[in-house]
Amino acid sequence: MDAPRSATHRHLACEVCGRYPEPPKVRLTIANVVAMLPIELAVHAAVVGTGWPLLLKVLLLAATATALVIWVAEPGVRHLLRSWLHAPALRRRRALEVAPALWRARVTLPDTPGALERLSRALAKLGVNVLSIQSQPVTGGVVDALVLSAPGGLTDDDLLDAMATGGGAAPKVWTTTPLALVDAPTLALSLATRVVANPAELPYAAAELLGAERGFAHHPVDPAAVARGTVLKVPGSPEPLVLLRPDEPFTPADVARVSRLAELAEAAMLRAASGR
Protein backbone atom coordinates (compact mmCIF):
# COMPACT_ATOMS: atom_id res chain seq x y z
CA MET A 1 0.00 0.00 0.00
CA ASP A 2 1.34 3.45 -0.85
CA ALA A 3 2.04 5.72 2.08
CA PRO A 4 -0.38 8.64 2.35
CA ARG A 5 1.05 11.84 0.93
CA SER A 6 1.89 14.42 3.57
CA ALA A 7 -0.20 17.58 3.35
CA THR A 8 1.51 20.82 2.31
CA HIS A 9 0.17 24.34 1.93
CA ARG A 10 -0.75 23.53 -1.70
CA HIS A 11 -3.35 21.02 -0.50
CA LEU A 12 -5.20 23.80 1.33
CA ALA A 13 -6.00 25.71 -1.85
CA CYS A 14 -9.61 25.57 -3.04
CA GLU A 15 -9.97 23.33 -6.10
CA VAL A 16 -12.41 25.79 -7.68
CA CYS A 17 -10.99 29.25 -7.04
CA GLY A 18 -7.45 28.40 -5.91
CA ARG A 19 -7.68 30.59 -2.80
CA TYR A 20 -6.29 29.59 0.57
CA PRO A 21 -8.32 29.65 3.80
CA GLU A 22 -8.03 32.77 5.95
CA PRO A 23 -5.05 32.35 8.33
CA PRO A 24 -5.33 33.04 12.08
CA LYS A 25 -5.56 36.74 12.93
CA VAL A 26 -2.45 36.76 15.15
CA ARG A 27 -0.25 35.26 12.43
CA LEU A 28 -1.79 37.50 9.79
CA THR A 29 -1.12 40.58 11.95
CA ILE A 30 2.52 39.59 12.45
CA ALA A 31 2.94 39.03 8.70
CA ASN A 32 1.40 42.44 7.93
CA VAL A 33 3.71 44.14 10.41
CA VAL A 34 6.69 42.42 8.79
CA ALA A 35 5.50 43.67 5.41
CA MET A 36 4.67 47.23 6.44
CA LEU A 37 7.47 48.17 8.83
CA PRO A 38 10.40 48.22 6.34
CA ILE A 39 8.36 50.17 3.79
CA GLU A 40 7.17 52.71 6.38
CA LEU A 41 10.73 53.26 7.59
CA ALA A 42 12.12 53.60 4.05
CA VAL A 43 9.44 56.05 2.93
CA HIS A 44 9.81 58.13 6.09
CA ALA A 45 13.57 58.29 5.67
CA ALA A 46 13.18 59.46 2.07
CA VAL A 47 10.49 62.08 2.71
CA VAL A 48 11.12 63.48 6.18
CA GLY A 49 14.49 65.00 5.25
CA THR A 50 13.05 67.06 2.40
CA GLY A 51 12.02 70.71 2.70
CA TRP A 52 8.48 70.12 1.51
CA PRO A 53 5.46 71.43 3.46
CA LEU A 54 4.27 69.23 6.31
CA LEU A 55 0.86 68.57 4.75
CA LEU A 56 2.49 67.43 1.51
CA LYS A 57 4.85 65.15 3.46
CA VAL A 58 1.97 63.53 5.35
CA LEU A 59 -0.10 62.98 2.20
CA LEU A 60 2.88 61.60 0.32
CA LEU A 61 3.87 59.27 3.17
CA ALA A 62 0.31 57.93 3.55
CA ALA A 63 -0.34 57.40 -0.15
CA THR A 64 3.06 55.91 -1.00
CA ALA A 65 3.28 53.58 2.00
CA THR A 66 -0.31 52.37 1.57
CA ALA A 67 0.10 51.66 -2.15
CA LEU A 68 3.40 49.82 -1.69
CA VAL A 69 2.03 47.73 1.18
CA ILE A 70 -1.16 46.76 -0.65
CA TRP A 71 0.31 46.07 -4.08
CA VAL A 72 3.83 44.85 -3.32
CA ALA A 73 4.74 44.01 0.26
CA GLU A 74 1.66 42.27 1.64
CA PRO A 75 1.14 39.85 -1.29
CA GLY A 76 4.86 39.09 -1.35
CA VAL A 77 5.08 38.39 2.37
CA ARG A 78 1.91 36.28 2.28
CA HIS A 79 3.46 34.23 -0.49
CA LEU A 80 6.80 33.80 1.27
CA LEU A 81 5.24 32.99 4.65
CA ARG A 82 2.28 30.94 3.37
CA SER A 83 3.46 27.72 5.03
CA TRP A 84 3.83 29.50 8.38
CA LEU A 85 0.54 31.37 8.00
CA HIS A 86 -1.41 28.17 7.32
CA ALA A 87 0.51 25.92 9.74
CA PRO A 88 -2.51 25.46 12.11
CA ALA A 89 -4.74 24.38 9.22
CA LEU A 90 -2.00 22.04 7.99
CA ARG A 91 -1.75 20.40 11.41
CA ARG A 92 -5.51 19.81 11.41
CA ARG A 93 -5.33 18.39 7.88
CA ARG A 94 -2.54 15.97 8.86
CA ALA A 95 -4.54 14.88 11.92
CA LEU A 96 -7.52 14.13 9.69
CA GLU A 97 -5.35 12.10 7.31
CA VAL A 98 -4.29 9.70 10.07
CA ALA A 99 -7.63 9.62 11.92
CA PRO A 100 -9.49 6.28 11.81
CA ALA A 101 -12.25 6.06 9.21
CA LEU A 102 -15.46 4.03 9.38
CA TRP A 103 -16.46 1.75 6.52
CA ARG A 104 -19.41 -0.52 5.85
CA ALA A 105 -18.48 -3.75 4.08
CA ARG A 106 -20.35 -6.70 2.63
CA VAL A 107 -18.66 -9.95 1.68
CA THR A 108 -19.70 -13.54 1.01
CA LEU A 109 -17.83 -16.22 2.97
CA PRO A 110 -17.98 -20.00 2.79
CA ASP A 111 -20.16 -21.55 5.45
CA THR A 112 -17.21 -23.39 6.99
CA PRO A 113 -15.40 -23.14 10.34
CA GLY A 114 -12.63 -20.55 10.40
CA ALA A 115 -13.83 -18.54 7.39
CA LEU A 116 -14.59 -15.42 9.43
CA GLU A 117 -11.32 -15.81 11.34
CA ARG A 118 -9.32 -15.81 8.10
CA LEU A 119 -11.11 -12.67 6.95
CA SER A 120 -10.50 -10.92 10.29
CA ARG A 121 -6.84 -11.89 10.21
CA ALA A 122 -6.39 -10.45 6.71
CA LEU A 123 -8.02 -7.17 7.79
CA ALA A 124 -5.99 -7.04 11.00
CA LYS A 125 -2.76 -7.00 8.96
CA LEU A 126 -3.83 -3.53 7.77
CA GLY A 127 -4.78 -2.43 11.28
CA VAL A 128 -8.50 -2.72 10.52
CA ASN A 129 -10.81 -3.48 13.43
CA VAL A 130 -14.20 -5.19 12.96
CA LEU A 131 -16.69 -3.22 15.09
CA SER A 132 -19.89 -5.08 14.24
CA ILE A 133 -21.02 -7.97 12.10
CA GLN A 134 -24.37 -9.30 10.87
CA SER A 135 -24.60 -12.63 9.06
CA GLN A 136 -27.24 -13.66 6.53
CA PRO A 137 -27.24 -17.25 5.21
CA VAL A 138 -27.51 -17.46 1.42
CA THR A 139 -27.14 -20.20 -1.13
CA GLY A 140 -23.54 -21.34 -1.14
CA GLY A 141 -22.34 -19.45 1.91
CA VAL A 142 -22.96 -16.59 4.32
CA VAL A 143 -23.17 -12.88 3.56
CA ASP A 144 -21.50 -10.85 6.33
CA ALA A 145 -22.31 -7.16 6.74
CA LEU A 146 -19.46 -5.50 8.64
CA VAL A 147 -18.70 -2.12 10.14
CA LEU A 148 -14.93 -1.53 10.04
CA SER A 149 -12.64 0.98 11.70
CA ALA A 150 -9.64 1.49 9.41
CA PRO A 151 -6.53 3.66 9.79
CA GLY A 152 -6.55 6.91 7.89
CA GLY A 153 -4.98 6.62 4.46
CA LEU A 154 -6.48 3.23 3.61
CA THR A 155 -8.52 3.22 0.42
CA ASP A 156 -11.44 1.09 -0.68
CA ASP A 157 -9.07 -0.89 -2.90
CA ASP A 158 -6.92 -1.75 0.13
CA LEU A 159 -9.95 -3.10 1.98
CA LEU A 160 -11.26 -4.99 -1.04
CA ASP A 161 -7.88 -6.65 -1.61
CA ALA A 162 -7.62 -7.63 2.07
CA MET A 163 -11.10 -9.20 2.07
CA ALA A 164 -10.35 -11.09 -1.13
CA THR A 165 -7.08 -12.33 0.39
CA GLY A 166 -9.03 -13.46 3.46
CA GLY A 167 -11.24 -15.70 1.34
CA GLY A 168 -14.16 -13.35 0.79
CA ALA A 169 -16.12 -13.38 -2.46
CA ALA A 170 -17.76 -10.34 -4.11
CA PRO A 171 -16.51 -7.87 -1.45
CA LYS A 172 -17.95 -4.34 -1.44
CA VAL A 173 -17.20 -1.37 0.81
CA TRP A 174 -18.74 2.05 1.45
CA THR A 175 -17.69 4.91 3.70
CA THR A 176 -20.04 5.42 6.61
CA THR A 177 -20.60 7.37 9.84
CA PRO A 178 -20.96 6.44 13.53
CA LEU A 179 -24.70 6.03 12.89
CA ALA A 180 -23.81 2.64 11.39
CA LEU A 181 -22.91 1.48 14.91
CA VAL A 182 -26.45 1.96 16.20
CA ASP A 183 -27.75 -1.39 17.40
CA ALA A 184 -29.86 -2.81 14.54
CA PRO A 185 -32.70 -4.22 16.70
CA THR A 186 -32.94 -0.93 18.60
CA LEU A 187 -33.12 1.00 15.33
CA ALA A 188 -35.79 -1.34 13.96
CA LEU A 189 -37.91 -1.00 17.11
CA SER A 190 -37.60 2.80 17.04
CA LEU A 191 -38.68 2.93 13.41
CA ALA A 192 -41.55 0.51 14.07
CA THR A 193 -42.80 2.77 16.86
CA ARG A 194 -42.57 5.73 14.51
CA VAL A 195 -44.62 3.92 11.82
CA VAL A 196 -47.31 2.80 14.29
CA ALA A 197 -47.72 6.39 15.48
CA ASN A 198 -47.91 7.69 11.90
CA PRO A 199 -48.22 5.15 9.03
CA ALA A 200 -47.44 7.92 6.52
CA GLU A 201 -43.85 7.77 7.80
CA LEU A 202 -43.40 4.30 6.26
CA PRO A 203 -41.39 5.37 3.14
CA TYR A 204 -38.98 7.42 5.22
CA ALA A 205 -38.65 4.84 7.99
CA ALA A 206 -38.06 2.05 5.47
CA ALA A 207 -35.38 4.08 3.69
CA GLU A 208 -33.66 4.77 7.02
CA LEU A 209 -33.88 1.12 8.04
CA LEU A 210 -32.14 -0.10 4.88
CA GLY A 211 -29.90 2.89 4.23
CA ALA A 212 -31.68 3.51 0.92
CA GLU A 213 -33.36 6.34 -0.97
CA ARG A 214 -37.09 6.68 -1.43
CA GLY A 215 -38.39 6.12 -4.94
CA PHE A 216 -41.84 6.71 -6.43
CA ALA A 217 -44.09 4.08 -7.94
CA HIS A 218 -45.16 6.32 -10.85
CA HIS A 219 -41.57 7.05 -11.92
CA PRO A 220 -39.98 4.72 -14.51
CA VAL A 221 -37.38 2.31 -13.10
CA ASP A 222 -34.29 1.18 -14.98
CA PRO A 223 -34.73 -2.55 -15.80
CA ALA A 224 -30.98 -3.04 -15.39
CA ALA A 225 -31.21 -1.71 -11.83
CA VAL A 226 -34.02 -4.16 -11.10
CA ALA A 227 -31.88 -6.99 -12.46
CA ARG A 228 -28.97 -5.94 -10.24
CA GLY A 229 -31.24 -5.99 -7.21
CA THR A 230 -30.70 -2.32 -6.37
CA VAL A 231 -34.42 -1.47 -6.64
CA LEU A 232 -36.86 -2.88 -4.11
CA LYS A 233 -40.64 -2.74 -4.59
CA VAL A 234 -42.91 -3.68 -1.70
CA PRO A 235 -46.71 -3.82 -2.22
CA GLY A 236 -48.52 -1.42 0.07
CA SER A 237 -51.46 0.87 0.52
CA PRO A 238 -52.27 3.30 -1.01
CA GLU A 239 -49.32 2.70 -3.41
CA PRO A 240 -46.31 0.36 -3.58
CA LEU A 241 -43.20 1.28 -1.62
CA VAL A 242 -40.12 1.77 -3.84
CA LEU A 243 -36.60 1.93 -2.43
CA LEU A 244 -33.36 2.62 -4.30
CA ARG A 245 -29.85 1.64 -3.25
CA PRO A 246 -27.68 2.03 -6.39
CA ASP A 247 -24.39 0.84 -4.91
CA GLU A 248 -25.63 -2.01 -2.73
CA PRO A 249 -28.07 -4.71 -3.84
CA PHE A 250 -30.88 -5.60 -1.45
CA THR A 251 -30.68 -8.95 0.31
CA PRO A 252 -33.51 -11.35 1.23
CA ALA A 253 -33.16 -10.15 4.85
CA ASP A 254 -33.68 -6.55 3.68
CA VAL A 255 -36.84 -7.58 1.84
CA ALA A 256 -38.17 -9.39 4.91
CA ARG A 257 -37.49 -6.44 7.23
CA VAL A 258 -39.15 -3.81 5.08
CA SER A 259 -42.10 -6.13 4.33
CA ARG A 260 -42.78 -6.53 8.05
CA LEU A 261 -42.55 -2.77 8.48
CA ALA A 262 -45.05 -2.27 5.64
CA GLU A 263 -47.43 -4.80 7.21
CA LEU A 264 -47.15 -2.92 10.50
CA ALA A 265 -48.04 0.36 8.80
CA GLU A 266 -51.02 -1.22 7.03
CA ALA A 267 -52.26 -2.71 10.31
CA ALA A 268 -51.97 0.69 11.99
CA MET A 269 -53.95 2.31 9.14
CA LEU A 270 -56.73 -0.30 9.37
CA ARG A 271 -56.91 0.12 13.13
CA ALA A 272 -57.18 3.89 12.79
CA ALA A 273 -59.87 3.54 10.13
CA SER A 274 -61.93 1.26 12.36
CA GLY A 275 -61.70 3.77 15.21
CA ARG A 276 -60.16 1.35 17.69
FENJO-V112184 format. One record per pair of residues at least 24 apart in sequence whose C-alpha atoms are under 7 Angstrom apart, sorted by the first residue. I is the first residue (numbers start at 1). J is the second residue. D is the distance in whole Angstrom. If there is no record, write none. Layout:
I|J|D / I|J|D
This chain:
4|153|5 / 7|90|7 / 7|93|7 / 7|94|6 / 8|90|7 / 9|83|6 / 9|86|7 / 9|90|7 / 23|85|6 / 23|86|6 / 27|85|6 / 28|85|7 / 31|77|7 / 32|74|6 / 35|69|7 / 35|73|5 / 35|74|6 / 35|77|6 / 36|69|6 / 36|73|7 / 39|65|6 / 40|65|6 / 97|152|5 / 97|153|6 / 98|151|6 / 98|152|4 / 98|153|6 / 99|151|6 / 99|152|5 / 100|149|6 / 100|150|5 / 100|151|4 / 100|152|5 / 101|149|6 / 101|150|5 / 101|151|6 / 101|152|6 / 102|147|7 / 102|148|6 / 102|149|5 / 102|150|6 / 102|175|6 / 102|176|6 / 102|177|6 / 103|147|6 / 103|148|5 / 103|149|6 / 103|173|7 / 103|174|6 / 103|175|4 / 103|176|5 / 104|146|6 / 104|147|5 / 104|148|6 / 104|173|6 / 104|174|5 / 104|175|6 / 104|176|6 / 105|145|6 / 105|146|5 / 105|147|6 / 105|172|6 / 105|173|4 / 105|174|6 / 106|143|7 / 106|144|6 / 106|145|5 / 106|146|6 / 106|171|6 / 106|172|5 / 106|173|6 / 107|143|6 / 107|144|6 / 107|145|7 / 107|168|6 / 107|169|6 / 107|170|6 / 107|171|4 / 107|172|6 / 108|141|7 / 108|142|6 / 108|143|4 / 108|144|6 / 108|168|6 / 108|169|5 / 108|170|6 / 108|171|7 / 109|141|6 / 109|142|5 / 109|143|6 / 109|167|7 / 109|168|5 / 109|169|6 / 110|140|7 / 110|141|4 / 110|142|6 / 111|141|5 / 111|142|6 / 118|166|5 / 119|163|6 / 119|166|4 / 119|167|6 / 119|168|7 / 122|162|6 / 122|163|7 / 122|165|7 / 122|166|5 / 123|162|6 / 123|163|7 / 127|151|7 / 192|261|7 / 195|265|6 / 196|264|7 / 196|265|6 / 196|268|6 / 199|265|5 / 199|268|7 / 199|269|6 / 202|262|7 / 202|265|7 / 203|241|7 / 206|258|6 / 207|243|7 / 210|254|7 / 212|243|6 / 212|244|6 / 212|245|5 / 213|243|6 / 213|244|5 / 213|245|6 / 214|242|6 / 214|243|5 / 214|244|6 / 215|242|5 / 215|243|5 / 215|244|6 / 216|242|6 / 217|241|7 / 217|242|6 / 234|259|7 / 236|262|7 / 237|266|7
